[in-house]
Amino acid sequence: MTVFLMVAGVFTGTQVWRETAAQLVRAGGEVHAVPLTGIDPDRPAPPAGADLETHIADVIAAIDAVDAGPDTGTVDAGARGSGREIVLVGHDYGIHPVLGAADRRPERVARVVYLDCGMPRNGLPALAAVPDQETRARLAERARQGGYAGELPPPGREQWQRWGSTAGLGDAALDRLTALAAPQPLGTLLQPLRLGGAFASVPTTGVLCTGNGATIELVQRLVDLGDPTLAALTDTRVGFFELPTGHWPMLSCPADLADVLLRAAAGEGHRLRPAGAGGTPAHLRPFPLDVPEVPRDRRDHVDLYVPAADGPRPAVVLVHGGPVPAGGRPTPRDWPTMVGYARLAAAEGMVGATLDHRLHDVGDYERAAGDVAAAVELVRADPRVDADRVALWFFSGGGLLTADWLAAPPAWLRCLAASYPVLAPLPNWGLSGGRFRPARAVAHAGALPVVLLRAGRESPEIAATVEAFVTAAGNSAAHLEVVDVPDGHHGFETIDPPEDTVPAMRRAMRSVITHLTR
């Protein structure tokens, strides 16, 4: 028999599992929602307060209770050998005590399920996984000043979005989530997780809630980029599932979640391929257009592709997306798509420029924005460039960086282009401020021409940000030209048939050049 031990996320206790647990029991499973000290009403915190080690002890106690013989109170040899296989399910914050317990009882755990959560690392507190960056910074400062004492009040009804997408939650479910919420002991978020490594022997499953911004395709792309921290996800003992809902699937789709958990316990799930195992990764495949071999001129973190032409020329500065791993090679300025567009611009008599910026994490947007601004000034300062005629072209996750330029376009910026851009922070990115919000900024773009290449087969979460931007542009009478690629996917240049993409690519480049040369 499979025994599911369910550990809830931040602010939530055992009651959130009620419907999912009932479904699992009907399917023949045994279910125990683990009460966490200081959060569940029947387990008050001691005077010294609760911390992460307290919650790890709660989960270990639940494991030991499962293994105890029903009549003698003795402990079986282990879950894997006793016929009662323990599956630990950690949602959100709950994955931290789950991993801590699995690390100390690895022989008793058949599988760990990561339910819409990150990958905790040894030595880091759960605070590192809190999505809201303002909250994270505030609590980190509090920890530096006064230790772990105290509690974090639960969100109000309208504040849950700061902790994850509420997609799929009706009014009743959101009311219930709010009513059941309890303060989170600060020590549980601030105490570092200590792992000895034994947990790595336990098979795992990741359940991604796509409404919260994560998909299997996205994770595979990150693996293909060469992020070493994700290499373990390609182990054959690791499986993945998706649920088309927000961050609280136990409330929005409990039956679907129960089905996924049963399949996970059976060892099912999508397997990721190791980087390079499926052939050349998408971002390193050839550019679909034949472009001349214009030599590059490397200047700091910028590469210039300069045409053989007299006098200063207008420039097209290409801004890659992300986040991309810091140690990935080649870096984005050498990716075929970036180089291809730069050489295409040079073939049209423009200076093409690629660059590297440091968007290695969703918390790096401010740093990346500074890198881009510095790169643009480096390009404009080059005597071969007409400093008064520059276009900026953004890609993918770099789309959020358009906001600064839309909000206050300088006179020399003659056009802004964006290909399959992310145009609002995804729910699990935690960017709660107003800076990187292109849909708000476009109202201030004035006469700046904007060229948008829209992928018809974009992921729903990113497509929603694009449509919100298009609507905002229409409401503000912005000068927006939409170039559709109806059958195009995200990153279409190197993954879709050229006949589906090249006409749109050429049209977009012609539009950019027209605006540069008027």
C-alpha positions as CSV (number, residue, x, y, z in Angstrom):
1,M,0.0,0.0,0.0
2,T,1.1,3.5,-0.7
3,V,1.1,5.9,2.2
4,F,1.0,9.6,1.3
5,L,2.4,12.0,3.8
6,M,1.2,15.5,2.8
7,V,3.1,18.6,4.0
8,A,1.4,21.9,3.2
9,G,3.0,25.2,2.1
10,V,3.4,28.5,3.8
11,F,0.5,29.7,6.0
12,T,-1.5,26.6,5.4
13,G,-2.2,23.5,7.5
14,T,-3.6,20.0,7.1
15,Q,-7.1,21.2,6.1
16,V,-6.1,22.2,2.6
17,W,-5.5,18.5,1.7
18,R,-9.1,17.4,2.6
19,E,-10.5,16.8,-0.9
20,T,-7.3,15.5,-2.3
21,A,-6.9,13.1,0.6
22,A,-10.4,11.8,0.1
23,Q,-9.7,11.1,-3.5
24,L,-6.5,9.2,-2.7
25,V,-8.3,7.1,0.0
26,R,-11.0,6.2,-2.5
27,A,-8.3,5.0,-4.8
28,G,-7.0,2.7,-2.1
29,G,-4.2,4.8,-0.7
30,E,-3.5,5.7,2.9
31,V,-3.1,9.5,3.6
32,H,-1.8,11.5,6.5
33,A,-1.7,15.3,6.3
34,V,1.2,16.2,8.6
35,P,0.4,18.9,11.2
36,L,3.2,21.4,11.5
37,T,4.1,22.9,14.9
38,G,3.0,26.5,15.2
39,I,0.7,26.4,12.2
40,D,-1.8,23.7,12.8
41,P,-4.2,24.6,15.7
42,D,-3.7,21.3,17.5
43,R,0.1,21.7,17.5
44,P,1.0,25.0,19.2
45,A,4.5,26.3,19.1
46,P,6.7,26.0,22.2
47,P,7.7,29.2,24.0
48,A,10.9,29.4,22.1
49,G,9.0,29.2,18.8
50,A,9.1,26.9,15.9
51,D,11.8,26.7,13.2
52,L,12.6,24.6,10.2
53,E,14.2,21.8,12.4
54,T,10.9,21.7,14.3
55,H,9.0,21.0,11.1
56,I,11.5,18.4,10.0
57,A,11.0,16.7,13.3
58,D,7.2,16.8,12.6
59,V,7.7,15.0,9.3
60,I,10.1,12.5,10.8
61,A,7.6,11.7,13.5
62,A,5.0,11.1,10.8
63,I,7.3,8.7,9.0
64,D,8.1,6.8,12.1
65,A,4.4,6.5,13.0
66,V,3.7,4.9,9.6
67,D,6.6,2.4,10.1
68,A,5.5,1.5,13.6
69,G,3.9,-1.9,13.8
70,P,0.2,-1.6,14.4
71,D,0.2,-3.9,17.5
72,T,3.7,-3.9,18.9
73,G,4.7,-0.3,18.4
74,T,7.9,-1.5,16.9
75,V,9.5,0.0,13.8
76,D,9.6,-2.0,10.6
77,A,12.8,-2.4,8.7
78,G,11.7,0.4,6.3
79,A,8.9,1.6,4.1
80,R,10.4,0.1,1.0
81,G,10.6,-3.4,2.5
82,S,7.5,-3.4,4.6
83,G,4.9,-3.3,1.8
84,R,3.8,0.2,2.9
85,E,5.6,2.6,0.6
86,I,5.8,6.2,1.9
87,V,5.5,9.0,-0.6
88,L,6.3,12.4,0.8
89,V,4.5,15.3,-0.8
90,G,5.8,18.8,-0.2
91,H,3.9,21.8,-1.5
92,D,5.6,25.2,-1.6
93,Y,7.5,25.7,1.7
94,G,6.5,22.2,2.7
95,I,9.3,20.7,0.4
96,H,11.9,22.0,2.9
97,P,10.8,19.9,5.9
98,V,10.1,17.0,3.5
99,L,13.6,17.0,2.2
100,G,15.1,17.4,5.6
101,A,13.1,14.4,6.8
102,A,13.9,12.3,3.7
103,D,17.6,13.1,4.2
104,R,17.4,11.5,7.7
105,R,15.1,8.6,6.8
106,P,16.0,7.9,3.1
107,E,15.5,4.1,3.5
108,R,11.9,4.6,4.6
109,V,10.8,6.9,1.8
110,A,9.9,5.5,-1.6
111,R,9.4,8.9,-3.4
112,V,9.4,12.6,-2.8
113,V,6.9,14.7,-4.7
114,Y,7.8,18.4,-5.3
115,L,4.4,20.1,-5.7
116,D,4.8,23.4,-7.5
117,C,7.9,24.4,-5.6
118,G,11.6,25.1,-6.2
119,M,14.7,22.9,-5.5
120,P,15.9,23.7,-2.0
121,R,19.7,23.6,-1.5
122,N,21.8,22.7,1.4
123,G,22.6,25.8,3.5
124,L,19.9,28.0,2.2
125,P,16.7,28.9,4.1
126,A,13.2,28.6,2.8
127,L,13.2,32.3,2.5
128,A,15.3,32.0,-0.7
129,A,12.3,30.4,-2.3
130,V,9.7,33.1,-1.3
131,P,8.5,34.4,-4.6
132,D,7.8,38.0,-3.5
133,Q,11.1,39.8,-3.7
134,E,10.0,42.7,-1.5
135,T,9.0,40.3,1.3
136,R,12.2,38.3,0.8
137,A,14.4,41.4,1.2
138,R,12.4,42.7,4.2
139,L,12.7,39.4,6.1
140,A,16.3,38.9,5.2
141,E,17.1,42.3,6.8
142,R,15.0,41.4,9.8
143,A,17.0,38.2,10.2
144,R,20.3,40.1,10.1
145,Q,19.1,42.4,12.9
146,G,17.2,40.1,15.3
147,G,17.3,36.4,14.7
148,Y,14.4,34.1,14.0
149,A,11.8,35.1,16.6
150,G,8.3,36.2,15.6
151,E,5.7,35.3,13.0
152,L,4.8,36.4,9.5
153,P,1.1,37.3,9.3
154,P,-0.9,35.5,6.6
155,P,-2.0,37.3,3.5
156,G,-5.3,38.9,3.2
157,R,-7.7,37.7,0.5
158,E,-6.3,40.0,-2.1
159,Q,-2.7,39.4,-1.3
160,W,-2.4,35.7,-2.1
161,Q,-1.1,36.6,-5.6
162,R,2.1,37.7,-4.0
163,W,2.7,34.0,-3.0
164,G,1.6,32.3,-6.2
165,S,-1.0,32.3,-8.9
166,T,-4.6,32.0,-7.7
167,A,-5.7,30.7,-11.2
168,G,-8.4,28.1,-10.8
169,L,-9.5,29.2,-7.4
170,G,-13.1,30.3,-7.2
171,D,-14.4,32.8,-4.6
172,A,-15.3,30.0,-2.2
173,A,-11.9,28.4,-2.4
174,L,-10.1,31.7,-2.0
175,D,-12.3,32.5,1.0
176,R,-11.5,29.1,2.5
177,L,-7.7,29.6,1.9
178,T,-7.9,32.9,3.6
179,A,-10.0,31.6,6.5
180,L,-7.7,28.6,7.2
181,A,-4.4,30.6,6.9
182,A,-2.2,30.9,10.0
183,P,0.8,33.0,10.8
184,Q,4.1,31.4,9.6
185,P,6.8,31.2,12.3
186,L,9.7,33.2,11.0
187,G,12.2,30.6,12.1
188,T,10.8,28.1,9.6
189,L,11.7,30.5,6.8
190,L,15.0,31.9,8.1
191,Q,16.8,28.8,9.5
192,P,19.0,27.3,6.8
193,L,18.2,23.8,5.5
194,R,20.9,21.3,6.4
195,L,21.2,18.3,4.1
196,G,23.7,15.5,4.3
197,G,23.1,14.2,0.8
198,A,21.3,11.0,1.6
199,F,18.0,12.3,0.2
200,A,19.5,12.1,-3.3
201,S,19.0,8.4,-3.3
202,V,15.2,8.8,-3.2
203,P,13.3,8.9,-6.5
204,T,11.5,12.2,-7.1
205,T,8.6,13.7,-9.0
206,G,8.0,17.3,-9.9
207,V,4.4,18.5,-10.3
208,L,4.4,21.8,-12.1
209,C,1.3,24.1,-12.0
210,T,1.4,25.8,-15.4
211,G,-0.8,28.7,-14.3
212,N,2.0,29.6,-11.9
213,G,4.5,30.0,-14.7
214,A,6.3,26.7,-14.8
215,T,6.1,24.1,-17.6
216,I,8.0,20.9,-18.5
217,E,9.1,22.6,-21.7
218,L,10.6,25.5,-19.8
219,V,12.5,23.2,-17.5
220,Q,13.8,21.3,-20.4
221,R,15.0,24.5,-22.0
222,L,16.8,25.5,-18.8
223,V,18.5,22.1,-18.8
224,D,19.5,22.5,-22.4
225,L,21.1,25.9,-21.5
226,G,23.6,23.9,-19.4
227,D,22.6,25.0,-15.9
228,P,24.6,22.5,-13.7
229,T,22.1,22.8,-10.8
230,L,19.5,21.2,-13.0
231,A,21.5,18.3,-14.3
232,A,20.1,16.0,-11.6
233,L,16.6,16.5,-13.0
234,T,17.6,14.3,-16.0
235,D,18.1,11.2,-13.8
236,T,15.8,8.4,-14.9
237,R,14.4,8.3,-11.4
238,V,12.9,11.8,-11.8
239,G,9.5,12.3,-13.4
240,F,7.4,15.3,-14.2
241,F,3.7,16.1,-14.5
242,E,1.9,19.3,-15.3
243,L,-1.4,20.6,-14.0
244,P,-3.1,23.5,-15.8
245,T,-3.9,25.5,-12.7
246,G,-2.5,27.9,-10.3
247,H,-0.4,27.4,-7.2
248,W,-3.0,25.7,-5.0
249,P,-4.1,22.6,-6.9
250,M,-5.3,20.9,-3.8
251,L,-8.1,23.5,-3.8
252,S,-8.5,24.2,-7.5
253,C,-8.4,20.7,-8.9
254,P,-8.1,18.1,-6.1
255,A,-9.2,15.1,-8.2
256,D,-6.6,15.9,-10.9
257,L,-3.9,16.3,-8.2
258,A,-4.9,13.0,-6.7
259,D,-4.6,11.3,-10.0
260,V,-1.2,12.8,-10.6
261,L,0.0,11.7,-7.2
262,L,-1.1,8.1,-7.8
263,R,0.7,8.1,-11.1
264,A,3.8,9.5,-9.5
265,A,3.7,6.9,-6.8
266,A,3.6,4.3,-9.6
267,G,6.8,5.8,-11.1
268,E,5.1,7.4,-14.1
269,G,5.9,10.9,-15.4
270,H,7.7,12.7,-18.2
271,R,11.5,12.2,-18.2
272,L,13.8,15.1,-19.2
273,R,16.6,14.5,-21.6
274,P,20.2,15.5,-20.6
275,A,21.6,18.6,-22.3
276,G,22.6,17.6,-25.8
277,A,21.1,14.2,-25.7
278,G,18.3,15.1,-28.1
279,G,20.7,16.6,-30.6
280,T,21.7,20.3,-30.8
281,P,19.7,22.3,-28.2
282,A,17.2,24.7,-29.7
283,H,19.2,27.9,-28.8
284,L,22.3,26.6,-30.7
285,R,20.6,25.5,-33.9
286,P,21.3,27.3,-37.1
287,F,19.7,30.6,-38.0
288,P,17.1,30.0,-40.8
289,L,18.3,32.8,-43.1
290,D,21.4,32.9,-45.2
291,V,23.3,35.9,-44.0
292,P,26.8,37.2,-44.9
293,E,29.7,36.2,-42.7
294,V,30.3,39.7,-41.3
295,P,33.2,39.6,-38.8
296,R,32.5,40.5,-35.2
297,D,34.2,43.3,-33.4
298,R,34.2,42.4,-29.6
299,R,34.1,45.4,-27.2
300,D,33.7,44.4,-23.6
301,H,30.3,42.6,-23.3
302,V,29.2,43.8,-26.7
303,D,29.9,42.5,-30.2
304,L,29.5,44.7,-33.2
305,Y,28.8,43.5,-36.8
306,V,29.7,46.5,-39.0
307,P,28.8,46.7,-42.7
308,A,31.2,47.8,-45.3
309,A,29.7,51.3,-45.7
310,D,30.9,54.9,-45.5
311,G,30.0,57.1,-42.5
312,P,28.2,56.3,-39.3
313,R,25.4,53.9,-39.7
314,P,22.2,53.3,-37.7
315,A,22.4,50.4,-35.2
316,V,20.2,47.5,-34.2
317,V,21.0,46.4,-30.6
318,L,19.8,42.8,-29.9
319,V,18.9,42.0,-26.3
320,H,18.7,38.4,-25.4
321,G,16.2,36.8,-22.9
322,G,16.6,34.8,-19.8
323,P,17.2,33.9,-17.1
324,V,20.2,32.0,-18.4
325,P,22.7,30.2,-16.2
326,A,25.8,32.3,-15.4
327,G,28.2,29.5,-16.4
328,G,26.5,28.5,-19.7
329,R,28.6,28.5,-22.8
330,P,28.4,29.9,-25.4
331,T,27.0,33.0,-23.9
332,P,23.9,34.5,-25.5
333,R,25.7,37.1,-27.7
334,D,27.2,34.1,-29.6
335,W,23.9,32.2,-30.0
336,P,23.0,31.7,-33.7
337,T,19.8,33.6,-33.4
338,M,21.5,36.7,-32.0
339,V,24.4,36.6,-34.4
340,G,22.0,35.9,-37.3
341,Y,19.9,38.9,-36.7
342,A,23.0,41.1,-36.2
343,R,24.4,39.9,-39.5
344,L,21.1,40.4,-41.2
345,A,21.1,44.0,-40.0
346,A,24.6,44.4,-41.3
347,A,23.6,43.0,-44.7
348,E,21.0,45.8,-44.8
349,G,23.6,48.5,-44.1
350,M,23.0,48.7,-40.3
351,V,25.4,48.0,-37.5
352,G,24.2,44.9,-35.7
353,A,25.1,44.5,-32.0
354,T,24.7,41.6,-29.7
355,L,25.5,41.7,-25.9
356,D,25.6,39.7,-22.7
357,H,23.7,40.9,-19.7
358,R,23.5,39.3,-16.3
359,L,19.9,38.1,-16.1
360,H,20.7,34.8,-14.4
361,D,17.7,34.8,-12.1
362,V,14.3,36.5,-12.0
363,G,15.7,38.7,-9.2
364,D,18.4,40.1,-11.6
365,Y,16.2,42.3,-13.8
366,E,17.5,45.6,-12.2
367,R,21.1,44.4,-12.8
368,A,20.3,43.3,-16.3
369,A,18.6,46.6,-17.1
370,G,21.8,48.4,-16.1
371,D,23.9,46.1,-18.2
372,V,21.7,46.8,-21.3
373,A,21.8,50.6,-20.7
374,A,25.6,50.5,-20.5
375,A,25.8,48.3,-23.6
376,V,23.6,50.7,-25.6
377,E,25.8,53.7,-24.6
378,L,28.9,51.7,-25.7
379,V,27.3,51.1,-29.1
380,R,26.3,54.7,-29.4
381,A,29.8,55.9,-28.6
382,D,31.3,53.9,-31.4
383,P,32.3,56.3,-34.3
384,R,30.9,53.8,-36.8
385,V,27.4,54.2,-35.3
386,D,25.0,57.0,-35.9
387,A,24.2,57.7,-32.2
388,D,20.9,59.4,-33.1
389,R,19.5,56.4,-34.9
390,V,19.3,53.3,-32.7
391,A,16.8,50.5,-32.5
392,L,16.5,48.0,-29.6
393,W,15.2,44.5,-30.2
394,F,14.3,42.3,-27.2
395,F,13.7,38.6,-27.0
396,S,11.8,36.2,-24.7
397,G,12.3,37.0,-21.0
398,G,14.2,40.1,-22.0
399,G,10.8,41.6,-22.8
400,L,10.4,43.0,-19.3
401,L,13.4,45.1,-20.0
402,T,11.4,47.1,-22.6
403,A,9.5,48.9,-19.8
404,D,12.2,51.5,-19.1
405,W,12.6,52.4,-22.8
406,L,8.8,52.5,-23.3
407,A,8.2,54.6,-20.2
408,A,10.7,57.3,-21.3
409,P,12.0,56.8,-24.9
410,P,15.0,58.9,-25.7
411,A,15.0,60.9,-28.9
412,W,17.7,58.7,-30.5
413,L,15.6,55.5,-30.0
414,R,13.9,55.2,-33.4
415,C,12.2,51.8,-32.9
416,L,11.7,49.1,-30.3
417,A,11.1,45.5,-31.4
418,A,10.3,42.4,-29.4
419,S,10.2,38.7,-30.4
420,Y,8.0,36.3,-28.5
421,P,8.5,38.5,-25.4
422,V,7.4,38.0,-21.9
423,L,5.6,41.3,-21.2
424,A,4.6,40.9,-17.6
425,P,6.2,39.1,-14.7
426,L,4.9,35.5,-14.5
427,P,3.1,34.7,-11.2
428,N,6.0,32.8,-9.6
429,W,8.6,35.5,-10.4
430,G,7.8,37.6,-7.4
431,L,8.3,41.0,-9.2
432,S,5.7,43.0,-7.3
433,G,7.1,46.4,-8.1
434,G,5.9,48.6,-10.9
435,R,9.1,49.0,-12.9
436,F,9.2,46.0,-15.2
437,R,5.6,46.3,-16.5
438,P,5.6,47.0,-20.2
439,A,1.8,47.0,-20.4
440,R,1.8,50.0,-18.1
441,A,4.8,51.7,-19.6
442,V,3.5,51.6,-23.2
443,A,1.0,54.4,-22.4
444,H,4.1,56.7,-22.2
445,A,5.7,55.5,-25.4
446,G,4.4,58.4,-27.4
447,A,5.4,58.2,-31.1
448,L,8.0,55.5,-30.6
449,P,7.3,52.7,-33.2
450,V,7.0,49.3,-31.6
451,V,7.3,46.1,-33.7
452,L,6.0,42.9,-32.0
453,L,6.6,39.5,-33.4
454,R,3.9,37.3,-31.8
455,A,4.2,33.5,-31.7
456,G,0.8,31.9,-32.4
457,R,1.8,28.8,-30.5
458,E,3.1,30.6,-27.4
459,S,2.5,29.1,-24.0
460,P,-0.8,30.4,-22.6
461,E,0.9,32.1,-19.6
462,I,3.2,34.1,-21.8
463,A,0.6,34.7,-24.5
464,A,-1.6,36.3,-21.9
465,T,1.1,38.9,-21.1
466,V,1.4,39.7,-24.8
467,E,-2.3,40.1,-25.3
468,A,-2.5,42.4,-22.2
469,F,0.3,44.5,-23.8
470,V,-1.5,44.7,-27.2
471,T,-4.7,45.8,-25.4
472,A,-2.9,48.5,-23.4
473,A,-1.1,49.7,-26.6
474,G,-4.4,50.0,-28.4
475,N,-6.0,51.9,-25.5
476,S,-3.1,54.4,-25.4
477,A,-2.9,54.8,-29.2
478,A,0.7,53.6,-29.2
479,H,2.4,53.0,-32.6
480,L,2.3,49.2,-32.5
481,E,2.8,46.9,-35.4
482,V,2.1,43.3,-34.7
483,V,3.9,40.7,-37.0
484,D,2.2,37.4,-36.4
485,V,3.9,34.0,-36.8
486,P,0.7,31.9,-36.6
487,D,2.4,28.5,-36.3
488,G,5.4,29.8,-34.4
489,H,6.5,28.6,-31.0
490,H,8.6,30.4,-28.4
491,G,12.0,30.7,-30.0
492,F,10.6,29.9,-33.4
493,E,13.7,30.9,-35.4
494,T,15.5,27.7,-34.6
495,I,12.7,25.2,-33.9
496,D,10.0,25.8,-36.5
497,P,10.1,25.3,-40.3
498,P,11.7,28.3,-42.1
499,E,8.7,28.6,-44.4
500,D,6.6,29.4,-41.3
501,T,8.9,31.9,-39.8
502,V,11.2,33.6,-42.4
503,P,8.6,35.8,-44.0
504,A,7.7,37.3,-40.6
505,M,11.4,37.7,-39.6
506,R,12.1,39.6,-42.9
507,R,9.0,41.8,-42.5
508,A,10.0,42.7,-38.9
509,M,13.6,43.6,-39.9
510,R,12.3,45.7,-42.8
511,S,10.0,47.6,-40.5
512,V,12.9,48.3,-38.0
513,I,15.2,49.5,-40.8
514,T,12.4,51.7,-42.2
515,H,12.1,53.4,-38.9
516,L,15.8,53.8,-38.5
517,T,16.3,55.4,-41.9
518,R,13.4,57.8,-42.0
